[in-house]
Amino acid sequence: MLTWLQAKFASGEALWVRMLYWLRAKFASGEVLWVMVVLGAIAGLGTGLIIVAFRGLISFGQNFLLSGGVDDFEQLLPLERLGLAVAGGLLVGLIFQRLGKAGSVGVTHVMERVAYHYGRMPLRNALVQFFGAALCIVSGQSVGREGPAVHLGAATSSVIGYRFGLPNNSLLVLVACGTAASISASFDTPLAGVIFAMEVVMMEYSIARFTPVLVASVSAALVSQFVYGHHVAFAVPTLSLGTNWEILLLLAMALLLGSISALFIEMLTKVVRFSQRIPLWLRFTLAGLATGLIAMLAPEVMGIGYDSVNNALLGNYLVPALLTLLVAKLLATTFAIGLGLPGGVIGPTLVVGAAMGGLFGVLAAWVFGDAAASPGFYVLLGMVGMMSATLQAPLAALIAMLELSGNLNIILPGMLVVVGANLVVSEVFGKKSVFHMLLRERGLDYEPNAITRHLRSISVNQVMDRRFARIRVDAALDEVRQTLQGHPLWLVVEHDEGPRVLLSAAEVARGIVNLPAEDNAPAPLQSLEKQGMQLGTIDARANLQEAMVVLRKAELGALAVVTGLRKSMIDGVITRQAIDKQYR
């Protein structure tokens, strides 16, 4: 036994290497769901811990600056609010100016890495997101923490998958796990986290991916509950529709929410385009200046703003305060996100939606009197309607509303508001989600068609053909005939620099059938290889979309699938026709 092991190690075929090859093949084919579930749980736990640390850093910073009052920027004097916001913007701007590409962060960064890098996410960008977003929120910038949380969760899961050497289709599943876990840990809404990951980031619903993503989301929620208790982000009172006539008000609110969302996206687009030629440090400083100036009159715009949401849910705001919050938060967030601060857009949309819902709550009480639903009912519907319209995520918003309220009676009115707001922003105004807009302004496209999504979900390991034999181009006729006796389907013809041509074994057999077996006969493959397909190489972790890109760019007919550990080892071959069969 020892001699056999020594021989294996001496030949480079160590047991751990062979086991890694086997695991990769199983991951690629989806035959080890239980392992993906375990990795999903690890990703969820890791994400949960990272989100807890992120929230802890924000709380520590705000407790230090605000004398124990988290998000209580109202206690500061107007000039202090201005100075804090400008100083925070300038500091973050100077840091990001030196970081270059490492400054790419947020949900759009995750979507870019999914679309163009198959879920492989740099750890450095995640570290920048962790501290940059915390500094923005602590200094009172009008940004949310959920967008950064999505980046942190996706990066955590991506690093875990990459360290395990997972194929890229499995890596995408782990990115979805981290995304779902981040939303779950932020709001204590595990199901909404799953839907958000599928609807916003992955843009597809796959039954095979649901199980590990669900496990990750639940794991992160458990970590959050262990630290903070079973405490949702908002104090949602008991809610129900007072009278059926209020449906007319809900439809009107959906129309206005869709219109405000479209206005928000349009203003963001203008600010993004205007700011592209401004140096980064100056851009961030201007964002802090805009927030500080607005906060001198309306301090509620500073920070995440969930204290304002809770006040609106409890009916503590009158019409002037709600109008001020709506306009001020919309403007401050437009400058903060449009000028590129490393914060999220989800939180601010909830605040804007809460203010609009609060206004309709006051209107309902004036029209219907005691028969009207409570103000919190309209506030919650306004929140999910604005979130849904801005992110183009209707199902995630509905599920979040249900989990936050714990009330089935809110489903029907919620569907009216969410669907109405989405129709207005997309069909009337023709707007895509805010994330798609931000990507488009960077020259990136994130609308993969059904074929592209299908190819990304399949690893090359699942399609490659292992019935091949390797042979030198200058092999003698007898060697060629001996190789064909093993009944391969393909011959990988190798030159000094590596595999170059893929030949059909049947065509080779027909080509040499009448050749005499003479000692001085020329190598038959030198003439036959002209009939073959030019052969390139691709890593065994790649998916079919990556393979198709390589084939098109290099104008190849086939690829040899090689391992990342030892490029000289060919696991199989894959042709363009084999890929075409996967979607025809």
VOGU-3710 file (C-alpha; in Angstrom, 3 decimals, decimal comma):
1> mltwlqakfa> 0,000/0,000/0,000  2,800/2,390/0,929  4,623/1,603/-2,297  1,454/2,322/-4,292  0,969/5,679/-2,525  4,599/6,624/-3,106  4,205/5,778/-6,757  1,102/7,915/-6,994  2,810/10,879/-5,351  5,877/10,412/-7,520
11> sgealwvrml> 3,751/10,529/-10,673  1,992/13,712/-9,543  -1,328/11,906/-9,098  -1,625/12,500/-5,358  -4,791/11,245/-3,724  -5,900/14,713/-2,722  -5,522/15,928/-6,293  -7,601/13,044/-7,617  -10,227/13,670/-4,956  -10,339/17,353/-5,901
21> ywlrakfasg> -10,868/16,427/-9,552  -13,686/14,099/-8,557  -15,347/16,741/-6,364  -15,136/19,333/-9,103  -16,793/17,010/-11,557  -19,556/16,226/-9,063  -20,109/19,895/-8,264  -20,318/20,708/-11,947  -22,934/18,030/-12,599  -24,996/18,923/-9,523
31> evlwvmvvlg> -24,691/15,419/-8,099  -23,536/16,558/-4,640  -26,410/18,784/-3,549  -25,739/17,965/0,091  -22,228/19,412/-0,216  -23,644/22,587/-1,774  -26,110/22,773/1,110  -23,232/22,513/3,595  -21,285/25,195/1,741  -24,460/27,306/1,642
41> aiaglgtgli> -24,740/27,011/5,420  -21,073/27,993/5,806  -21,597/30,937/3,459  -24,697/31,986/5,410  -22,932/31,793/8,758  -19,924/33,660/7,417  -22,103/36,342/5,864  -24,123/36,667/9,048  -20,963/37,262/11,079  -19,663/39,801/8,564
51> ivafrglisf> -22,976/41,705/8,595  -23,021/41,706/12,401  -19,475/43,102/12,391  -20,470/45,696/9,789  -23,481/46,827/11,791  -21,362/46,813/14,951  -18,764/49,088/13,365  -21,485/51,532/12,315  -23,040/51,520/15,790  -19,644/52,015/17,433
61> gqnfllsggv> -18,848/54,985/15,212  -22,214/56,642/15,725  -22,177/56,053/19,477  -18,761/57,708/19,595  -19,765/60,741/17,500  -23,345/61,161/18,655  -22,885/60,598/22,395  -24,743/57,311/22,547  -27,504/58,095/20,075  -27,404/55,781/17,061
71> ddfeqllple> -28,695/57,613/13,950  -29,585/60,578/16,179  -28,090/63,305/14,009  -30,866/65,666/15,114  -28,913/66,350/18,323  -26,127/68,051/16,349  -26,146/71,744/15,565  -26,756/72,686/11,883  -23,108/73,641/11,292  -21,955/70,442/12,998
81> rlglavaggl> -24,122/68,392/10,643  -22,675/70,244/7,671  -19,098/69,816/8,868  -19,528/66,101/9,619  -21,028/65,334/6,205  -18,406/67,333/4,274  -15,496/65,888/6,274  -16,828/62,358/5,796  -17,257/62,834/2,051  -13,781/64,333/1,670
91> lvglifqrlg> -12,119/61,547/3,688  -13,856/58,758/1,757  -13,083/60,562/-1,512  -9,365/60,808/-0,769  -9,242/57,117/0,140  -11,106/55,990/-2,966  -9,034/58,290/-5,191  -5,971/56,194/-4,342  -7,670/52,807/-4,644  -8,541/52,820/-8,354
101> kagsvgvthv> -10,412/49,676/-9,413  -10,630/48,481/-5,814  -13,148/51,289/-5,326  -15,775/49,435/-7,375  -18,344/48,372/-4,776  -22,027/47,771/-4,086  -24,822/45,783/-5,692  -23,773/46,952/-9,150  -20,290/45,549/-8,518  -21,817/42,187/-7,604
111> mervayhygr> -23,962/42,229/-10,751  -20,931/43,123/-12,871  -18,869/40,269/-11,411  -21,742/37,838/-11,977  -22,220/38,944/-15,583  -18,606/39,336/-16,678  -16,487/37,356/-14,205  -18,798/34,453/-13,318  -19,023/35,359/-9,650  -15,310/35,691/-8,883
121> mplrnalvqf> -15,100/38,697/-6,553  -11,898/40,430/-5,368  -11,428/40,412/-1,605  -9,826/43,867/-1,675  -13,004/45,470/-3,007  -14,992/43,860/-0,187  -12,635/45,320/2,421  -12,991/48,738/0,800  -16,785/48,333/0,858  -16,759/47,324/4,531
131> fgaalcivsg> -14,889/50,364/5,805  -15,966/52,843/3,127  -19,688/52,265/3,623  -19,329/52,308/7,403  -17,521/55,650/7,218  -20,221/57,073/4,933  -23,060/56,013/7,222  -21,277/57,156/10,387  -20,643/60,575/8,837  -24,348/60,906/8,014
141> qsvgregpav> -24,372/60,446/4,235  -27,811/59,652/2,806  -27,095/56,018/1,922  -28,237/52,619/3,136  -26,385/49,636/4,528  -28,200/46,880/2,575  -26,348/47,481/-0,711  -22,943/47,209/0,982  -24,242/44,178/2,884  -25,082/42,455/-0,415
151> hlgaatssvi> -21,543/43,088/-1,640  -20,032/41,779/1,593  -22,208/38,664/1,596  -21,576/37,864/-2,060  -17,831/38,396/-1,667  -17,669/36,224/1,444  -19,417/33,364/-0,344  -17,371/33,840/-3,518  -14,108/33,602/-1,588  -15,310/30,402/0,105
161> gyrfglpnns> -16,241/28,860/-3,228  -13,013/29,919/-4,901  -10,896/28,494/-2,070  -12,686/25,168/-2,487  -11,949/25,285/-6,212  -15,609/25,101/-7,227  -16,553/25,273/-10,899  -17,976/28,621/-11,957  -21,589/27,470/-12,185  -21,388/26,400/-8,515
171> llvlvacgta> -19,608/29,660/-7,653  -22,628/31,579/-8,965  -24,854/29,581/-6,613  -22,689/30,614/-3,661  -22,853/34,266/-4,728  -26,645/33,932/-4,625  -26,280/32,359/-1,170  -24,286/35,344/0,086  -26,719/37,825/-1,429  -29,724/36,162/0,187
181> asisasfdtp> -27,910/35,837/3,508  -27,028/39,538/3,562  -30,645/40,669/3,120  -31,801/38,072/5,629  -29,298/39,223/8,250  -30,119/42,894/7,633  -33,929/42,704/7,902  -34,469/39,309/9,572  -36,428/38,321/6,450  -34,919/35,034/5,195
191> lagvifamev> -37,455/34,330/2,448  -37,275/37,863/1,060  -33,502/37,464/0,954  -33,828/34,382/-1,242  -36,237/36,085/-3,640  -34,078/39,223/-3,788  -31,029/37,170/-4,758  -32,904/35,388/-7,535  -34,882/38,390/-8,782  -32,356/41,237/-8,643
201> vmmeysiarf> -28,854/39,744/-8,838  -29,210/36,373/-10,575  -32,299/37,395/-12,609  -33,604/33,830/-12,735  -35,486/31,329/-10,607  -33,840/27,925/-10,501  -35,254/25,132/-8,353  -31,838/23,460/-8,153  -30,370/26,599/-6,580  -33,122/27,205/-4,061
211> tpvlvasvsa> -32,050/24,672/-1,438  -28,506/25,960/-0,719  -29,690/29,572/-1,010  -32,505/28,931/1,464  -30,095/27,287/3,896  -27,692/30,229/3,597  -30,479/32,731/4,216  -31,751/30,888/7,280  -28,213/30,486/8,648  -27,566/34,223/8,378
221> alvsqfvygh> -30,912/35,012/10,032  -29,994/32,733/12,938  -26,695/34,568/13,417  -28,505/37,907/13,373  -31,138/36,671/15,833  -28,452/35,289/18,143  -26,832/38,736/18,361  -29,822/41,083/18,113  -32,705/38,795/19,060  -35,778/38,167/16,918
231> hvafavptls> -36,099/41,832/16,101  -37,142/43,062/12,662  -35,793/46,346/11,341  -39,079/48,230/11,731  -41,743/48,516/14,421  -44,709/47,397/12,319  -48,084/47,708/14,133  -51,112/45,503/13,495  -52,340/46,373/10,019  -55,494/45,805/7,986
241> lgtnweilll> -57,573/47,532/5,332  -60,293/49,668/6,954  -62,772/49,921/4,078  -62,768/48,697/0,488  -63,043/52,295/-0,729  -59,437/52,752/0,386  -58,407/50,699/-2,639  -58,892/53,851/-4,704  -56,349/55,628/-2,519  -53,961/52,680/-2,882
251> lamalllgsi> -54,173/52,880/-6,670  -53,460/56,608/-6,525  -50,515/55,969/-4,220  -49,162/53,330/-6,627  -49,345/55,889/-9,450  -47,435/58,484/-7,437  -44,872/55,984/-6,160  -44,124/54,851/-9,704  -43,800/58,464/-10,805  -41,475/59,376/-7,920
261> salfiemltk> -39,381/56,290/-8,616  -39,056/57,259/-12,278  -38,129/60,812/-11,248  -35,515/59,453/-8,830  -33,932/57,234/-11,507  -33,940/60,096/-14,028  -32,308/62,492/-11,567  -29,713/59,874/-10,703  -28,932/59,413/-14,382  -28,377/63,155/-14,839
271> vvrfsqripl> -26,111/63,415/-11,795  -24,077/60,345/-12,805  -23,489/61,714/-16,309  -22,638/65,190/-15,012  -20,131/63,881/-12,472  -18,117/61,508/-14,667  -15,404/64,089/-15,444  -15,115/65,355/-11,870  -12,203/63,954/-9,798  -13,365/61,304/-7,367
281> wlrftlagla> -12,285/63,114/-4,211  -14,132/66,258/-5,286  -17,192/64,228/-6,291  -17,464/62,644/-2,832  -16,860/65,997/-1,152  -19,696/67,535/-3,176  -21,940/64,654/-2,120  -21,126/65,370/1,525  -21,695/69,084/0,959  -25,121/68,473/-0,596
291> tgliamlape> -26,132/66,173/2,260  -24,841/68,619/4,868  -26,655/71,607/3,378  -29,934/69,709/3,180  -29,413/68,325/6,705  -29,067/71,849/8,112  -32,801/72,206/7,470  -33,862/68,537/7,618  -31,543/66,480/9,861  -33,682/63,368/9,246
301> vmgigydsvn> -31,972/62,861/5,883  -28,674/61,930/7,516  -27,714/58,297/7,973  -29,805/55,246/7,190  -33,046/56,868/8,343  -34,792/53,880/9,904  -35,641/55,942/12,985  -37,681/58,187/10,682  -39,373/55,129/9,173  -40,373/53,865/12,605
311> nallgnylvp> -41,766/57,290/13,528  -43,825/57,298/10,336  -45,088/53,762/11,022  -46,277/54,854/14,455  -47,996/57,960/13,048  -45,714/60,437/14,811  -45,280/62,764/11,804  -47,643/65,444/10,531  -47,964/66,534/6,903  -45,191/69,217/6,919
321> alltllvakl> -42,670/66,783/8,415  -43,626/64,054/5,939  -43,348/66,406/2,951  -39,977/67,677/4,151  -38,691/64,135/4,680  -39,902/63,029/1,243  -38,298/65,867/-0,726  -35,134/66,166/1,357  -34,351/62,433/1,388  -34,999/62,162/-2,349
331> lattfaiglg> -32,597/65,009/-3,126  -29,899/63,981/-0,650  -29,922/60,388/-1,894  -29,787/61,506/-5,520  -26,565/63,417/-4,851  -25,064/60,728/-2,605  -25,642/57,785/-4,951  -25,281/59,778/-8,171  -21,897/61,153/-7,124  -20,742/57,631/-6,282
341> lpggvigptl> -20,601/57,293/-2,495  -20,084/53,632/-1,489  -23,476/53,168/0,121  -26,744/51,467/-0,692  -29,926/52,718/-2,324  -32,381/50,275/-0,714  -32,583/52,021/2,657  -33,232/55,504/1,222  -36,002/54,181/-1,054  -37,714/52,737/2,022
351> vvgaamgglf> -37,532/56,119/3,757  -38,946/57,956/0,735  -41,698/55,357/0,388  -42,512/55,640/4,097  -42,921/59,413/3,788  -45,227/59,052/0,777  -47,232/56,335/2,553  -47,515/58,540/5,632  -49,017/61,338/3,532  -51,634/58,969/2,148
361> gvlaawvfgd> -52,314/57,741/5,671  -53,153/61,296/6,701  -55,335/61,689/3,595  -57,169/58,412/4,358  -57,892/59,562/7,922  -59,266/62,869/6,585  -61,464/61,164/3,951  -62,684/58,074/5,795  -62,337/59,121/9,428  -62,314/56,303/11,953
371> aaaspgfyvl> -63,053/53,739/9,227  -59,631/54,294/7,634  -56,694/51,972/8,167  -53,940/53,107/10,504  -51,157/55,363/9,126  -48,692/52,488/9,528  -50,679/50,501/6,961  -50,028/53,116/4,272  -46,445/53,657/5,398  -45,577/49,975/4,965
381> lgmvgmmsat> -47,268/49,825/1,562  -45,428/52,973/0,509  -42,107/51,435/1,542  -42,514/48,220/-0,422  -44,062/50,041/-3,390  -41,122/52,444/-3,687  -38,588/49,662/-3,186  -40,281/47,479/-5,770  -40,542/50,218/-8,396  -36,976/51,453/-7,939
391> lqaplaalia> -35,336/48,014/-7,894  -37,850/46,367/-10,259  -38,236/43,585/-7,700  -41,979/43,124/-7,105  -41,872/39,639/-5,610  -39,008/40,419/-3,224  -40,875/43,513/-2,042  -44,113/41,571/-1,462  -42,364/38,837/0,485  -40,483/41,410/2,567
401> mlelsgnlni> -43,769/43,164/3,348  -45,335/39,889/4,438  -42,405/38,907/6,647  -42,152/42,365/8,205  -45,854/42,640/8,996  -46,656/38,993/9,726  -50,154/39,767/8,477  -51,777/37,900/5,588  -54,474/40,576/5,276  -51,958/42,918/3,693
411> ilpgmlvvvg> -51,265/40,713/0,642  -54,086/42,017/-1,581  -53,493/45,755/-1,021  -49,755/45,112/-1,221  -50,091/43,459/-4,611  -52,151/46,393/-5,905  -49,530/48,935/-4,847  -46,482/46,927/-5,960  -47,881/45,948/-9,349  -49,269/49,420/-9,987
421> anlvvsevfg> -46,000/51,177/-9,090  -43,967/48,761/-11,240  -46,239/49,237/-14,231  -46,012/53,009/-13,987  -42,212/53,176/-13,750  -41,531/50,543/-16,418  -44,396/50,939/-18,904  -45,400/54,582/-18,576  -41,917/56,046/-18,067  -39,887/53,227/-19,651
431> kksvfhmllr> -37,357/52,982/-16,826  -35,259/49,961/-15,906  -34,183/49,273/-12,330  -31,791/51,712/-10,687  -29,052/49,068/-10,730  -29,425/48,518/-14,468  -29,244/52,267/-15,004  -26,033/52,568/-12,988  -24,475/49,682/-14,916  -25,563/51,122/-18,246
441> ergldyepna> -23,941/54,452/-17,431  -20,689/52,540/-16,910  -21,042/50,989/-20,363  -22,056/47,574/-19,033  -25,023/45,424/-19,996  -26,774/43,213/-17,481  -29,679/41,705/-19,326  -28,518/38,214/-20,296  -30,937/36,325/-22,516  -32,351/32,918/-21,661
451> itrhlrsisv> -29,682/31,084/-23,661  -26,840/32,900/-21,902  -28,312/32,184/-18,464  -28,770/28,531/-19,414  -25,178/28,179/-20,618  -23,864/29,791/-17,422  -25,629/27,166/-15,335  -23,853/24,250/-17,053  -20,227/23,390/-16,412  -17,932/22,183/-19,170
461> nqvmdrrfar> -17,467/19,042/-17,066  -21,077/18,094/-17,730  -20,771/18,270/-21,516  -17,159/17,348/-22,274  -16,398/14,015/-23,958  -13,878/11,800/-22,184  -13,593/9,343/-25,085  -10,375/10,737/-26,492  -6,735/9,782/-26,893  -3,661/11,993/-27,046
471> irvdaaldev> -1,135/11,477/-29,826  1,815/13,318/-31,302  1,435/14,875/-34,745  4,565/13,046/-35,928  3,397/9,637/-34,673  4,157/6,751/-37,020  1,389/4,832/-38,778  1,693/1,833/-36,449  1,330/4,070/-33,391  -1,779/5,679/-34,872
481> rqtlqghplw> -3,328/2,274/-35,559  -2,460/1,076/-32,069  -4,086/4,190/-30,566  -7,255/3,599/-32,571  -7,519/0,082/-31,145  -8,588/1,692/-27,860  -11,758/2,877/-29,690  -11,517/6,597/-28,867  -14,053/8,975/-30,362  -11,526/11,791/-30,728
491> lvvehdegpr> -7,785/12,175/-31,207  -6,068/15,154/-29,582  -3,138/15,911/-31,889  -0,266/17,468/-29,984  2,618/19,628/-31,164  5,653/20,722/-29,165  3,719/23,676/-27,723  0,740/21,522/-26,678  -2,577/20,245/-28,090  -3,424/21,949/-31,362
501> vllsaaevar> -5,972/19,950/-33,364  -8,934/17,688/-32,607  -9,572/14,909/-35,116  -12,469/12,499/-35,398  -11,093/9,021/-34,783  -13,449/7,645/-37,435  -12,092/10,056/-40,065  -8,520/9,132/-39,140  -9,351/5,449/-39,455  -10,805/6,013/-42,932
511> givnlpaedn> -7,803/8,094/-43,924  -5,193/5,484/-43,038  -7,076/2,326/-44,043  -5,173/1,872/-47,337  -1,786/3,188/-46,233  1,091/0,628/-46,235  2,855/0,007/-42,950  6,351/0,866/-44,094  9,171/1,969/-41,840  9,810/5,064/-43,926
521> apaplqslek> 6,113/6,000/-44,348  5,408/9,651/-43,437  3,462/10,463/-40,270  -0,162/10,264/-41,464  -1,514/12,844/-38,988  0,554/15,633/-40,548  -1,679/15,531/-43,613  -4,901/14,510/-41,864  -4,847/17,254/-39,238  -5,948/19,757/-41,876
531> qgmqlgtida> -9,355/18,069/-41,711  -9,620/18,560/-37,953  -10,790/21,364/-35,680  -8,417/23,916/-34,232  -8,140/23,154/-30,531  -7,782/25,537/-27,604  -7,881/24,967/-23,849  -10,256/25,995/-21,070  -10,197/25,518/-17,316  -12,288/22,699/-15,880
541> ranlqeamvv> -14,088/25,200/-13,624  -15,509/27,134/-16,568  -19,109/27,036/-17,736  -20,472/26,704/-21,265  -20,891/30,458/-21,690  -17,179/30,946/-21,026  -16,396/28,130/-23,435  -18,501/29,722/-26,154  -16,748/33,073/-25,655  -13,320/31,417/-26,018
551> lrkaelgala> -14,421/29,549/-29,151  -15,746/32,702/-30,806  -12,854/34,995/-29,932  -10,140/32,583/-31,080  -12,241/31,132/-33,946  -11,724/27,604/-32,666  -13,743/24,467/-33,290  -13,101/22,670/-30,004  -11,562/23,002/-26,564  -9,518/20,710/-24,360
561> vvtglrksmi> -10,757/20,869/-20,760  -7,750/21,127/-18,451  -7,458/21,377/-14,690  -6,391/24,531/-12,931  -3,799/22,652/-10,923  -2,031/20,942/-13,790  -2,649/22,388/-17,236  -0,958/19,382/-18,859  -3,746/17,069/-17,737  -6,700/16,984/-20,130
571> dgvitrqaid> -9,990/15,881/-18,574  -12,002/15,853/-21,791  -12,792/17,656/-25,028  -15,764/19,807/-25,945  -16,830/20,904/-29,416  -18,913/23,835/-30,581  -21,586/21,369/-31,756  -21,805/19,853/-28,268  -22,491/23,290/-26,814  -25,053/24,092/-29,498
581> kqyr> -27,012/20,958/-28,571  -27,554/22,315/-25,056  -29,981/24,992/-26,253  -31,372/23,629/-29,502
//
